[in-house]
Amino acid sequence: MDYQKTASEILKHIGGEKNVVSLEHCSTRLRFILADRSKADADAVKKIPGVMGVADKVQFQIIIGNSVVEVYEAILKQASFSGDAKAEKKSEKSNIGRTVMEFVIAVFQPIIPAIAGGGILKAMLSLCVLIGILDNTSTLFTILNLLGDAPLYFLPLMVAVSASKRLKVNSFVALSVVGALLLPNMTTLLSAEGGTVFLGFTLQKIAYAYQIFPALLSMFLLAAVERFFNKIVPKPVRILFVPMLCLLIVVPSTLLVLGPLGYNFGTLLTSAILFLYDKLGFIAVGLLAMVLPFCTAAGMHKAFVPYAISSLASMGSELVYLPANLAHNISESGACFGVVLRTKNKELRTTALSAGISALFGITEPALYGVTLQNKRVTLGVMAGALLSGLSIGFTVVRAYTIVGPGLASMATFIDPEGINTMNIVWAFVGFAIAFLVAFVVTLVIFKDENETVEEASKIPAEAAPGTSAAAASETVLYCPTAGKVIPLTEVPDEVFSQKILGDGAAILPEEGVVRAPADGTIALVADTGHAIGMILDNGAELIMHVGLDTVELGGKFFDVKTENGKKVRRGEILLQYDIEEIKKAGYDVTMPVIVTSGEAFEVLAASSGSRSAADEFYHIRRRTV
């Protein structure tokens, strides 16, 4: 992949550098917040080499896969996002929820790597203690465990920095505001027996370490206060007095109102989810696991992170989202490996193998966008594995003890660090096995390649005519429009054709510069540049023959059109001649895709690869039956 070219094309099709409010990335996606979404062309972005898909939901997300860091860095080399772009105003009430969700995801996305890093460290320490290579009373364990605790303990500070950037306030003042809540003396004061009275009010006993929402609410107040004083304080003394006034107003307000409000909201959020869990029981985990493929595809799974952190801070473990996520992640892997064994498509097999390995380690986007969402049978396999595994995990009350994406390398997150719930990791592995095996077997049984169904259908006899079938009677033979080597459409080095965006068909590596009519029909399109000709066949199928890749750039040079729009033509009639050698010398690929663009009405039967002459059969098409 040419990262610089991919980055350039992405910027071009999302409205340019000035349309970007902010850019972050996760393990597989670029996550844009755009000033004006109407300027982004999602369809054009999907066609960019290296782009696996687009999710235009809360954020404008571009799925890259394992090369996301390289593309992200390439974009930053070409553009600078100062955050000056102003997001479009949303007048509809229905957009309020989207705006809130967008803000939450934008704040937490940059924090997740630190949380995951600490989580995996603590999980590995638990594993080391379990197998006896580390003593949990040793100084080494204590120090390493504190390292793992640090990201969550100082989570309010990270929230402050991230939110301050989003709200465009002074990040160092933001750190000071939230840092005041974490001072050892402040913690002691808030936990004093009998309570602490401040300005005539008794402060609620709250340990602000690990807390999210108090810090978040204080940042909203800081943004309002800072903007207000920046307007009224004279510029010569603004740098001194505005920060002081912000501290004097925001910190007491947080201690008295916003802190308790945020703390109670976090507790309420955790209680609400646990209430659903209490009412639905283990079914809740199974149902969540089953719908996670669609939540993840939309990027909405990040919205569960604040709940998971709050749950971990208050209970020491989390028993809904992370266990359900384990079931989903491993189901994606199992389904992909089922495709690997079942498919005859080399390209799909390669994609599924790579995606299956990634999903096994908790990275599911390559599987989702490269395999699962491309085939409903694979989706059913994933959903079946996730549901049954989620039910098993929920029934055995599996808990996660750290915040990290569940996968093979991070299974230690299900080890109880206190050593009390020793069966937790065992039941987690049982759920792991169920997810993989069910998704694998279901996919292996029900998956069929795109052309496999067509081939099976063609074998079913029907009463059409003596010695024939109804299927055969409705088939139309297309003959090779030129001599050359027939190759599958998936091998064409252009994603517009290889991903069958325009339609199904096959391609030819031509040996001569002639294009003939592959069947009887009418000319429906002659490109001004002569590089493409469209036909409507006598059976109603619409066809396009595209000579070369990107040959439109030649502007008609080396092409000699022999037909015209509306002309009735017979099979074998010459439609176009071109100088194949000169086009090659100009640096263009001469591969010729022949596409059936009316795929909703006609299906393409598989074409066998190999050399053909212009008189040979190319492939068959057949009208679809309702």
PAMINU-143344 format. One line per field, with one value per residue (C-alpha): chain; x, y, z. Coordinates in pm, whole numbers, plus 32768, in hexadecimal, padded with zeros to 4 digits. Layout:
BEGIN
kette c(A  ...) $
X c(X  ...) $
Y c(Y  ...) $
Z c(Z  ...) $
***
This chain:
BEGIN
kette c(A  A  A  A  A  A  A  A  A  A  A  A  A  A  A  A  A  A  A  A  A  A  A  A  A  A  A  A  A  A  A  A  A  A  A  A  A  A  A  A  A  A  A  A  A  A  A  A  A  A  A  A  A  A  A  A  A  A  A  A  A  A  A  A  A  A  A  A  A  A  A  A  A  A  A  A  A  A  A  A  A  A  A  A  A  A  A  A  A  A  A  A  A  A  A  A  A  A  A  A  A  A  A  A  A  A  A  A  A  A  A  A  A  A  A  A  A  A  A  A  A  A  A  A  A  A  A  A  A  A  A  A  A  A  A  A  A  A  A  A  A  A  A  A  A  A  A  A  A  A  A  A  A  A  A  A  A  A  A  A  A  A  A  A  A  A  A  A  A  A  A  A  A  A  A  A  A  A  A  A  A  A  A  A  A  A  A  A  A  A  A  A  A  A  A  A  A  A  A  A  A  A  A  A  A  A  A  A  A  A  A  A  A  A  A  A  A  A  A  A  A  A  A  A  A  A  A  A  A  A  A  A  A  A  A  A  A  A  A  A  A  A  A  A  A  A  A  A  A  A  A  A  A  A  A  A  A  A  A  A  A  A  A  A  A  A  A  A  A  A  A  A  A  A  A  A  A  A  A  A  A  A  A  A  A  A  A  A  A  A  A  A  A  A  A  A  A  A  A  A  A  A  A  A  A  A  A  A  A  A  A  A  A  A  A  A  A  A  A  A  A  A  A  A  A  A  A  A  A  A  A  A  A  A  A  A  A  A  A  A  A  A  A  A  A  A  A  A  A  A  A  A  A  A  A  A  A  A  A  A  A  A  A  A  A  A  A  A  A  A  A  A  A  A  A  A  A  A  A  A  A  A  A  A  A  A  A  A  A  A  A  A  A  A  A  A  A  A  A  A  A  A  A  A  A  A  A  A  A  A  A  A  A  A  A  A  A  A  A  A  A  A  A  A  A  A  A  A  A  A  A  A  A  A  A  A  A  A  A  A  A  A  A  A  A  A  A  A  A  A  A  A  A  A  A  A  A  A  A  A  A  A  A  A  A  A  A  A  A  A  A  A  A  A  A  A  A  A  A  A  A  A  A  A  A  A  A  A  A  A  A  A  A  A  A  A  A  A  A  A  A  A  A  A  A  A  A  A  A  A  A  A  A  A  A  A  A  A  A  A  A  A  A  A  A  A  A  A  A  A  A  A  A  A  A  A  A  A  A  A  A  A  A  A  A  A  A  A  A  A  A  A  A  A  A  A  A  A  A  A  A  A  A  A  A  A  A  A  A  A  A  A  A  A  A  A  A  A  A  A  A  A  A  A  A  A  A  A  A  A  A  A  A  A  A  A  A  A  A  A  A  A  A  A  A  A  A  A  A  A  A  A  A  A  A  A  A  A  A  A  A  A  A  A  A  A) $
X c(8000  8077  8027  8064  7F7E  7E71  7E8C  7E75  7D40  7C98  7CCF  7C4E  7B08  7AB1  7AA7  7C13  7CE7  7C0C  7ADB  7B80  7B35  7C03  7CA0  7CEC  7D2A  7CE9  7D7B  7CDF  7C24  7C5E  7B5B  7B09  7A2A  79CC  7950  7861  780D  7763  78BC  792F  78F9  78DE  78B8  79F6  7AB3  7A4E  7AF7  7C47  7D52  7D93  7C3B  7B6E  7A2F  7987  78A7  77F9  7754  77AF  7903  796D  7A37  7B16  7B77  7CE1  7D40  7E99  7F3E  7E72  7F9E  8063  7F3D  7EF8  8061  8058  7F25  7FCE  80F7  8012  7F26  7F19  7DD7  7DD5  7C6E  7C07  7AFC  79AB  78BF  777B  765B  754F  73F5  7333  72ED  7340  74AB  74DC  751C  760F  76CB  76EA  775D  7857  78EA  7905  79B2  7A9C  7B05  7B3F  7BDB  7D38  7D31  7CE8  7E51  7ECC  7DAE  7DE4  7F5A  7F24  7E19  7EEE  800F  7F30  7EA3  8001  805E  7F2D  7F98  80FA  8073  7F86  8097  8184  829C  8252  81FF  80E6  8187  82D3  8348  8365  81F8  818A  8240  81CF  806B  8076  80E6  7FB3  7ED6  7F60  7E8F  7D47  7DAB  7E04  7CE9  7C47  7D83  7D81  7C10  7C60  7D71  7CA5  7B67  7C23  7CA6  7B49  7AB6  7BDF  7C41  7D98  7E08  7EF1  7DDE  7D02  7E0D  7E22  7CA9  7C8F  7DE1  7D5C  7C5A  7D6A  7E58  7EA3  7E3B  7CF4  7CAE  7CEE  7C0F  7AEE  7B02  7B08  7A23  78E8  7917  79BC  78FD  7956  78A4  7791  7757  77C9  789A  783E  7941  79CD  7B1C  7B4F  7C5C  7BD6  7AA9  7A41  790B  7975  7AA3  79CD  78CA  79D7  7A65  7918  790D  7A7A  7A34  7915  79D4  7B13  7A58  7998  7ACB  7B93  7A8C  7A8A  7BEB  7CDE  7DDD  7F15  7EAE  7DDE  7EF3  7F09  7DA4  7CD8  7D7F  7D62  7BF1  7BB2  7C4F  7B91  7A42  7A5F  7B06  7A11  78EC  7968  7991  7837  7764  7806  78DA  77B9  76DC  77DB  782A  76BB  767F  7797  770A  75AD  762E  76D5  75A1  74BE  7586  759F  7426  73F2  74E6  7428  72DB  7353  7468  7562  7481  74F3  765C  75F5  751D  7629  772E  7646  7611  7779  77DA  76ED  774C  78BC  787D  77D5  78E8  77E9  789B  797A  7849  785E  79B9  7947  785A  7969  7A5C  7955  78FB  7A66  7AA1  7971  7965  7AC7  7A48  795C  786C  77A3  7859  79B8  793F  784B  7967  7A35  7919  78FD  7A72  7AB4  797B  7A02  7B43  7A90  79B3  7AE0  7B94  7A56  7A62  7BD2  7B7C  7A3B  7A84  7B21  7B6D  7CE3  7CC3  7BAC  7C6E  7D9D  7CC6  7C0A  7D4B  7DE6  7CA2  7C6C  7DC0  7D84  7C2F  7CC9  7D96  7C71  7C8A  7B44  7B24  7BE5  7AFB  79C4  7A07  7AD1  79FE  78D2  780B  7853  7792  7652  769F  77E2  7722  7632  7759  77EC  769D  7662  77BA  77A0  7642  768E  77DE  7743  7635  773E  7818  76EC  7669  77B9  77D7  792B  79CB  7ADE  7BD0  7C83  7C1D  7CB2  7C2A  7BEA  7CB0  7DA5  7EC6  7DF3  7D32  7DE9  7CF7  7C02  7CE8  7C72  7D9D  7D26  7D2E  7BCC  7B09  7BFA  7AFC  7AC2  7BE0  7B70  7A0E  7A9D  7B61  7A27  7975  7AA2  7A8B  7912  792D  7A3D  79AF  7843  789A  7994  78A5  7774  783B  78DC  7784  76BC  77C2  77C0  7894  77E3  77DE  77A6  7633  7613  76C3  75E2  74AA  7511  7514  73A5  72CF  7185  7089  70E6  7121  7188  72F0  7313  72CE  7218  7362  7413  72F4  7312  748C  753E  769D  7793  78B2  7A0D  7A1A  7B8E  7C9A  7D5F  7D70  7C37  7C6C  7B79  7AFF  7B95  7CF3  7CC8  7DB6  7CA5  7BB8  7A95  7A9A  7B35  7A38  7921  78A5  7820  77AB  7818  78C7  7A26  7B56  7C40  7DB2  7D98  7E87  7DF3  7D6F  7C0C  7AC1  799D  7832  781C  76AB  758F  7516  750F  7627  75BF  7702  783A  792A  79A8  7B09  7ABC  7B3B  79E8  78B5  7766  765E  74FB  74E3  73AD  7350  7353  749E  757A  76EB  781F  7973  7A8B  7BD3  7CF5  7D13  7D18  7D28  7C2B  7D5E  7DD0  7CB4  7C5F  7DC3  7E0A  7C93  7BC3  7A4D  7994  782F  773D  762E  74E4  7574  74F6  761D  764F  7736  789C  786E  799F  794D  7AA2  7C0C  7D30  7EAC  7EF7  8071  8067  7F7D  806E  8193  80D2  80D7  7F71  7EED  7E21  7D51  7BEA  7AD3  7984  7877  7704  7682  751A  756E  741E  7379  748E  758C  76DE  7743  78AF  79A1  7AC4  7C1C  7D07  7D55  7C39  7C0A  7B02  7A1C  7A23  791F  7971  786C  76F6  75F5  749D  7369  7325  71E1  7111) $
Y c(8000  815F  8208  8368  8336  829A  83BC  84BB  8415  8403  8576  85C6  8508  8578  86E6  8740  879B  88C4  87E5  8718  877A  865E  8511  83E7  827A  8131  7FDF  7FD2  8117  8283  8345  849B  85A6  867D  87E2  8795  8628  867E  86C7  8561  846A  8319  825A  82F3  82AB  813B  8121  81A1  808D  8020  8082  7F5B  801B  8150  8172  82C3  82B8  8389  83D1  83B5  8276  81E9  807D  803F  7F03  7EB5  7FD3  80DF  8175  81A1  8246  8321  8399  83D5  84B2  857A  85B6  8648  870E  87C6  87BE  88E7  88AF  89FE  8962  8992  886F  889B  8915  8816  88A1  875F  86D4  857B  85E5  8630  84C4  84A7  85DE  855A  8405  84AA  8570  8442  836E  848C  84B8  8349  82D4  8367  82DB  8171  810A  8171  80BC  7F85  7F8F  7F97  7E8C  7D95  7DCD  7D7A  7C4E  7BCA  7BFB  7B30  7A1D  7A1F  79FD  78E6  7810  7855  791C  7A5A  7A92  7B8D  7C00  7C59  7DBC  7D70  7D0C  7E3A  7F34  7E93  7E80  7FF3  8035  7F7F  8045  8197  81D0  818E  8244  837B  834B  8496  854D  84A3  84F5  865F  8679  85CE  8692  87DC  87A9  875C  888B  8967  89D5  89EE  8887  88E5  899E  886D  878E  8877  8872  86F8  86CB  878A  8676  856C  8614  8529  8635  866E  84F8  84EC  861C  8586  843B  84D7  8445  8513  85B5  86FA  8844  893A  8A89  8A0D  88C8  876A  86D4  857A  8470  8422  8393  8440  8353  826C  8352  83C9  849E  8598  85F5  8607  86EE  87CE  87FD  887C  897D  89D9  8A18  8B04  8BBB  8BE2  8C6E  8D5F  8DF0  8DFD  8EF0  8FDB  8FCE  90C8  9022  909B  8FDC  8EC7  8DC1  8DF4  8E28  8D47  8C02  8C76  8CCA  8B7E  8ABE  8B8C  8B47  89EE  8929  8990  8961  8804  87AB  882C  87D2  8742  863C  859B  85BC  850F  8405  83B4  83AD  82B1  81DE  81F8  8191  805C  800D  802F  7F34  7E4A  7E6F  7DF2  7CDA  7C89  7C7B  7BC4  7AFF  7A4E  7A92  7BFE  7B99  7AB2  7BB8  7CC3  7BD8  7B8A  7CF9  7D67  7D25  7E3A  7F20  7EF5  7F2E  8077  80D3  80E1  7FE1  80F7  8182  805B  80C1  81C3  80C3  7FB7  80A2  8110  7FA8  7F48  8071  802A  7EAD  7E46  7D82  7D96  7C80  7CF3  7DAE  7D18  7BAF  7BEA  7C84  7B48  7A78  7B5C  7B7D  7A08  79C0  7AA5  79D9  788A  78F8  7975  782A  777D  7850  77F8  7685  76B1  77B6  7770  78E0  7910  7A82  7A4C  792F  7A10  7B29  7A3D  799F  7AEF  7B75  7A37  7A54  7BC5  7B78  7A64  7B74  7C63  7D36  7CF4  7E09  7D4E  7C26  7CFE  7DCA  7CD0  7B98  7BA4  7CC7  7C57  7B12  7AE3  7972  79D1  7AD5  79C5  78ED  7A08  7A57  78E9  78C3  7A0D  79C2  7865  78CE  7A03  792F  7843  7960  7A10  78D3  7892  7A04  7A3A  7B82  7C59  7CF7  7DE9  7EC6  7E28  7DA1  7C2C  7B39  7A1B  7AF3  7BA3  7A80  7AC4  7BE7  7ADE  7A69  7ADE  7B9D  7B49  79D6  79A1  7960  785C  77C5  7913  78E2  777B  77E6  78FE  77FE  7727  7854  788D  7728  7737  787E  77FC  76A1  7706  7821  7741  761B  76EB  77AE  7672  75D7  76FA  77CD  77C5  7881  797F  78A2  775B  7799  77E7  76A6  75D8  767E  7630  74BC  74B8  742B  74C9  7492  7591  74C3  735E  732A  7486  7534  7675  7708  76B2  7737  788D  78A2  7983  7935  7A52  7A19  7AA7  7C0B  7BDF  7AD3  7AAF  7A12  7A0F  7A61  7A86  7BE4  7BCE  7BCB  7D1B  7E13  7F18  7F02  7F92  7E53  7D55  7DA4  7D94  7EEE  7F1F  7DB9  7C52  7BC0  7B64  7C05  7BC2  7C03  7C5A  7BE2  7CBF  7E22  7DCB  7DCD  7D0A  7CEE  7BC3  7B8C  7C26  7D71  7EEB  7FE1  80AE  8165  81D1  828F  83D6  8359  820F  8138  80A6  8023  7FC7  7EE1  7E73  7D09  7C7E  7BCF  7D1F  7CF7  7E2C  7E00  7EDB  7E8D  7F5F  7F5D  7F82  8020  819B  81B4  82CE  83A5  836F  844C  836A  8347  81F0  8199  817C  814A  8089  80A9  81A9  81CF  812A  8048  7EE1  7DF0  7C7C  7B97  7BB0  7D08  7DE8  7F07  7F96  7F80  8000  7FFF  7F0E  7F39  80B4  80AB  7FC1  80A8  81C8  8106  808A  7F32  7EAC  7DB3  7DBF  7D81  7D1C  7D69  7D1B  7E5B  7DE3  7CF0  7D1F  7C6E  7B8C  7AA8  7A4C  78E0  789E  78C5  77D3  7870  7832  789B  78E6  794B  7A44  7925  7875  7886  7984  7957  791C  7A04  79A8  7A6F  7A5E  79C0  7A51) $
Z c(8000  7FAC  80F8  8079  7F4F  8028  811E  8005  7F71  80C5  8107  7FAC  7FD8  8139  80DB  810C  8237  8295  82BF  83D4  853B  85CD  8571  864E  8604  86B3  865B  8501  84BC  8474  853A  84AE  853D  8414  840C  82ED  82AA  8162  80CF  810D  7FF1  809F  7F58  7ECD  8010  7FFE  7EAA  7F26  7F22  8086  8109  8186  81C6  8255  8386  837E  84D2  8601  8568  83FF  841F  830F  8342  82DC  8398  841B  8359  8409  84C0  837D  82CC  83FC  8401  828A  82B4  83C9  82E2  81DB  82B9  8401  84C7  85AF  8615  8583  84A9  8544  8549  8492  8566  85A9  85BF  85CF  8727  86A3  8680  87F3  8845  8725  879B  88FF  8885  8799  88BB  89A1  8899  8839  89A5  89F2  88AD  88F5  8A57  8A00  89A7  8B01  8BAD  8AD9  8B1D  8C94  8C79  8BBA  8CAF  8DD9  8D20  8CDB  8E49  8EB3  8DC4  8E50  8FB2  8F49  8EB0  8FD0  8F2C  8FF1  9161  9193  92D9  9234  91F4  9080  906C  9139  905C  8F16  8F97  8FEA  8E85  8E0A  8EFB  8E92  8D55  8E0C  8F4C  8E86  8D8F  8DFD  8D90  8C3D  8C13  8C6A  8B61  8A54  8A9E  8AB3  8953  88D7  898C  892E  8A8C  8B2E  8B6D  8C8C  8D44  8D06  8DA3  8ECE  8F02  8F03  8FAB  90D9  9109  9111  9209  932E  9429  936B  936D  94E4  951A  9455  9510  966B  9775  979F  964D  95E6  95E2  94CD  94A0  9582  94C6  9521  940B  938F  93D9  9281  9218  90C9  904F  8F3E  8F07  8DAD  8DC1  8ED0  8DFB  8CC1  8D5F  8DF1  8C93  8C11  8D28  8CEE  8B7D  8BD1  8CE4  8C19  8AEC  8BC8  8C73  8B30  8AB1  8BDC  8C6E  8BCC  8AEA  8BA9  8CE4  8C45  8C59  8DD3  8E44  8D5F  8DD8  8F42  8F1E  8E71  8F92  9094  8FF0  8F51  906A  917F  908F  9042  91B1  9209  90D8  8FA1  9051  910D  8FD8  8EF9  8FFC  902E  8EB7  8E88  8FA1  8F07  8DAF  8E3F  8F0D  8DDB  8D10  8E39  8E66  8D02  8D4B  8E88  8DCC  8C94  8D3A  8C5C  8B2F  8B38  8AF6  89DB  8932  8951  88BF  879C  873C  8775  8607  85A1  86C3  866D  84FB  8554  864B  8765  883F  88C9  897C  8A6D  8AE7  8BEC  8C82  8C8A  8D39  8E36  8E7C  8EAD  8F94  906D  9069  900F  8EE3  8DB7  8D56  8C26  8B12  8B1C  8B3E  8A1D  8958  898B  88F8  87CA  8783  8784  86B8  85A9  85AA  859C  847C  83B7  83DD  836B  822F  8200  81EA  8123  8018  7EC7  7E94  7ECE  7F18  8015  80B6  80E8  8175  825E  82E2  8337  83CB  8495  8538  858B  8622  86F4  879D  87C6  8689  85D2  84CD  83BA  83EE  83FC  82C5  8200  8239  8324  829A  8135  8160  8227  8260  8312  83DA  844C  84B4  8583  8625  867C  871B  87D6  8859  88DD  896B  8A0A  8AAA  8B34  8BB3  8C4D  8CEF  8D96  8DF9  8D59  8DC7  8D30  8E25  8D3D  8C17  8AE2  899A  89DB  8905  8917  8992  8A98  8B31  8C77  8CA7  8D21  8E39  8F8E  901F  917F  912E  91B0  9071  8FE7  8EF4  8E45  8D4D  8D0E  8CB3  8BDD  8B14  8AF8  8A63  8981  8900  88CC  880B  8725  86E8  86B4  85C5  8512  84E6  8488  8387  8301  82CE  823F  818A  8010  7F18  7E40  7D0E  7DC7  7DF1  7C81  7C1F  7D03  7C7A  7B16  7B6D  7BD5  7ABB  7A54  7942  783A  7702  76B3  7720  77B6  7900  7954  79C9  7886  77B9  7860  783E  7747  76CE  76B4  75C3  75F0  7569  7526  7528  7669  77C0  7898  7A08  7B2F  7B70  7CCD  7C35  7B85  7C2D  7C5D  7D86  7CC3  7BF4  7CE2  7DF3  7CF0  7D44  7BE1  7BBE  7B84  7A55  79EB  794B  7827  77FD  7689  757D  746C  7457  73ED  74AA  7416  7481  7570  751B  7453  74DB  74C5  750C  763B  7689  75D3  76B4  7622  765B  75AD  76CB  772E  7677  7710  767E  76C6  7657  75B2  76F7  77AE  7864  7879  7830  7832  779A  782C  7769  785B  79B1  79D3  7855  7866  78AC  7744  76CE  75A7  7529  748B  747B  7339  7377  7266  72E6  7378  747D  7424  731A  7308  72F9  72C7  7385  7304  7268  72A0  738A  73D7  736E  7439  7434  754C  753D  754A  7673  7726  76D2  776A  78B1  78C1  791E  77F6  78C1  783D  793B  78A5  79A5  79BF  7A61  7A85  7B9B  7C43  7B1B  7A97  7B3B  7AAD  7AA2  7AEC  79CA  79B9  7999  7878  7713  7622  74BA  744F  73E3  7535  7646  7754  7864  788F  792A  79A4  7A04  7B76  7BEA  7D03) $
***
